[in-house]
Amino acid sequence: MISLNGILFKARKVDATIHFQLCIVMTSTLQHLLVAFFHGMLPREVKELVSKCLGFLKTYLDPYICFEIPEFESASSNELYKNVQLHLNANDMCKVANRVVLTRIRNSKRTCSNLAEGESIVDTFEGRKLWWQHSVHKLPGESMQGRGSQEAHDRLYTLKIHKRDRDWIIPRYIDHINARAAGYKRQNREMQLYTNGKNSSMFSGGRHMWQSVPFRHPSTFDTLAMEPASIARIKGDLKSFMEGKHFFERVGRAWKRGYLLYGPPGTGKSSMIAAMANFLKYDVYDLELTQVLSNSELRQLLIQTTNRSIIVIEDIDCSINLSGQRTPKSRSRRGGKDCDRSDPFSPNELDKLKEDESSRITLSGLLNFTDGLWSCCGDERILIFTTNHIEKLDAALLRPGRMDMHIHMSYCTFAAFKILARNYLMIDTHPLFPTVESLLHEGRCKVTPAQVSEVLILDKDDPDMVEKVFKNQVGNKEERQSASLYNERERTELVEYAAQLEQEEKPKQKEMIENQGATSKQADALHQDDNDDYDDDGGEVEPEEHDTEKSDQGDASEGLHEAAPCAVDFKNTTEGLEEPKDYSNFAEFSLSYIQMEDKPAEIFDWEPRFAGHQTLEERKETFHVRDQMVHCGFVQAPEGYPLSGFEFSDSDAEFLQTCHIAVSSCIFGNWDRLRFPTNKKMSDYSKKNICFVMFVDQESLDVILQEEEPKPNAKGDLGLWRIVLIKNLPYLDGRRNGKVPKFLTHRIFPHARYSILLDSKLRLDSDPLLILECFLWRGKHEYAISNHYDRHCVWEEVEQNKCLNKFNHTIIDQQFQFYQEDGLTQFNESDPHRLLPSYVPEGSFIVRAHTPMSNLFSCLWFNEVDCFTPRDQLSFAYTYLKLVRTNPSLQFHLNMFKDCERKAITKLYHHRKG
């Protein structure tokens, strides 16, 4: 039987259980009620105070403390993060983790390991436990450069220790980590070659701005083809720098050094850099300036370089405009080596582009990079610049403290040749060595180490081949110099003789017409030909007596007047007008320009020329569309010679570089009045964003200052025009001076996307954006020019020029005969396959996009005018047809519109009276 006490005990036990459960339910209910009361009844300030107190309480009661070590701090890499990773690798702790990330860079011999996301391991130091955890957080809206849509990450290590160990273990443990990492680096050292990629500032929020591959260049000072004494001097300087930490600290200078390597191409500048890197065991950062968009980005790149590194900028003279001269240099914002670009942008982007100009990379920014405050943000760094033309660099860049040591990489010397022979042929002497030595020492043969090396590679089993190569180089050089000398002297004499005869014969011809009672048709044609010819901007035209615009109604003399204006299918407004997205299907190639020429040693009376000294062979090659460097004006001479001409001030040069759409004209010799664009026809957008530039010489400027009210301001602004004073006009013939702003707008406005050129006798009566849309964008053209109102065949143009004595007849005949022998044919209006509607242009109004093909055509046309006569109507068809036929697989999208349309958008005036 169950006793009564047992029953009572069980009953009490059940009651206690029920009571406990009820307590739990009541406690939970009370908790929810309190939470509800806390969130619903208490003010926000009280809730924040309670939350803060609870946070303090939790922190106080937690026995552990955590330290976070991110991979990046702001835009700079965190060296401690890398050291922690190396420390964990050195201790093989990644091997005991459950999940490990293994990586190996292509061509690398070393496999790296790292903790996977969220993985933790335990480390011990002096008997105390420490916990490491690796975390990876995705960065929203960013992707890894070159990896498609893969997202960028923000990585960090978290170190957790007991609070009681914080004060004494952390400093010692961090020092231990850095020491272990340094030792691991020394044992597993693999040099890296870094480069900055395109749009690097947008890569991972501007953090990963460098990409690297293992550096395994085999060049050393033992294999370098250079004078042994020079090598010993360089090695001594590098060793002194590497051991000079205390010296630089004592004298208060940043621990860095600059080297300038200069000399002709193929002389071993890149091999010298590799040899220096292998000697020092430094990483190499190959900085591509053409991919750097601003000075601030340049500083960010500098910050992310490591200590014990070499920063290299190759061909610095081709990266940005670093000369102190006012020589315009065509360069894209991101293209190097004067590269032209064809990527489109809309006029609505011009405001932003103008703002970007203020932040683009400049010479000042580069100087601060090399020797400013930002240059001392690291230790044991070497900066190396290379150039083929040291004379192009600004003196501020070359001074000690920036470029401390200048190393001339010259042509192959006999000592360098013996090194190459030992490297390639494994010989130290040969019967032909004296012959080679005599060729090199006498200066009869200038070959680069690269040329010698190429021969030795191909004919490494035939040492006699080397001597043959040197002799061939001598013979070829003498032939080239002889041909170049003959062509240059012949051309110079012809041009000078033609200019002299022209000055003598033109007044005689006009006097003959006046004295002998020439027919009205001949006299009127003389006046009209002067009036419709842009070439006469330079001041060699006869001032006219009346306004052609007014006389159109009453004078019916044949050949005197142009056709009446015709309607132009303009858009009704410029609002919303922008370049079509598909307006970019043009030929793409890299076009650069010869900036300087050296004086040939054999020519004693050599003088610099604005257009350079182009040979006939060079002229022929420039018609081939490819990546190339061409003559295109603004060619300077070596130091000691005067500048070649067409110079403007620093402030004007800076202004011209900000122009993205340019409307330009010129007045030289005071032969025209200043004609202002019709203000009411210009949109507010065009007035604000388009550059209107008038180039004048001092004589014309003096008259403008006397006649115009108000006067130009300090910047040269007068109405819509920006007056730019040109000093040292390059030609005695004024008409040739007018060709510079006519053909070379892409050189004068180096960042311009479009330009509109009008003769100073013309007044612009239409908005530039409407002109671009009508003549370029709508038909997807890159060059637009009107045909002549009357003549369409070059044969007719030749006879007209000779009839009016526009230039020396002999020179015209020689030019015309040369063109015919080179394939120029007569214009056939009935030919359905003709490439142009006319072979004779009206060159007073040109609209063009600054595409590579448009720029090349302009350079070719300018060179023809410089080489032969300044009558550009004679050379237009030949230049266009030869360019098109030389490159049948490529298209040059030229729009030759009606001359009556040109007259509808401009108003024609006459020159000043004499």
Buried (B, 14 or more C-beta within 10 A) or exposed (E): EEEEEEEEEEEEEEEEEEEEEEEEEEEEEEEEEEEEEEEEEEEEEEEEEEEEEEEEEEEEEEEEBEEEBBBBEEBEBBEBBBBBBBBBBBBEBBEEBEEBBEEEBEEBEEEBBBBBBEBEBEBEBEEBEBBBBBBBEEBEEBBBBEEEEEEBBBBBBBBBBEEEBEEEBBEEBBEBBBEBBEEBBEEEEEBBBBBBBBEBBEBBBBBBBBBBEBBEBEBBBEBBBBBEEBBEEBBEBBEEBBEBEEEBEEEEEBBBBBBBBBBBEBBBBBBBBBBBBBBBEBBBBBBBBBBBBBBBBBBBBBBBBBEBBBBBBBBBBBBBBBBBBBBBBBBBBBBBBBBBBBEBBEBEBBEEBBEBBEEBBBBEBBBBBBBBEBBEEBBBBBBBBBBBBBBBBBEBBBEEEBBBBBBEBBBBBBBBBBBBBBBBBEEEEBEBBEBBBEBBEEEBBBBBBBBBBEBBEEBEEEBEBBBEBBBEBBEEBEEEBEEBBEBBEEBBEBBEEBBEBBEEBBEEBBEEBEEEEBEEEEBBBBBBBBBBBBBBBBBBBBBBEEEBBEBBEEEEBEBBBBEEBEEBEBBEEBEEBBBEEEBBEBBBBBBBBBBBBEBEEEBEEBEBBBBBBBBBEBBEEBBEBEEBBBBBBBBBBEEEEEBBBBBBBEEBBEBBBBBBBBBBBBBBBBBBBBBBBBEEBBBEBBEEBBBBBBBBBEBBBEBBEEEBEEEBEEEBEBBBBBBBBBEEBBBEBBBBBBBBBBBBBBBBBBBBBBBBBBBBBBBBBBBBBBBBBBBBBBEBBBBBBBBBBBBBBBBBBBBBBBEBBBBBBEBBEBBBEBBBEEEBBEBEEEEEEEBBEBBBBBBBBBBBBBBBBBBBBBBBBBBBBBBBBBBBBBBBBBBBBBBBEEBEEBEBBBBBBBBBBBBBBBBBBBBBEE
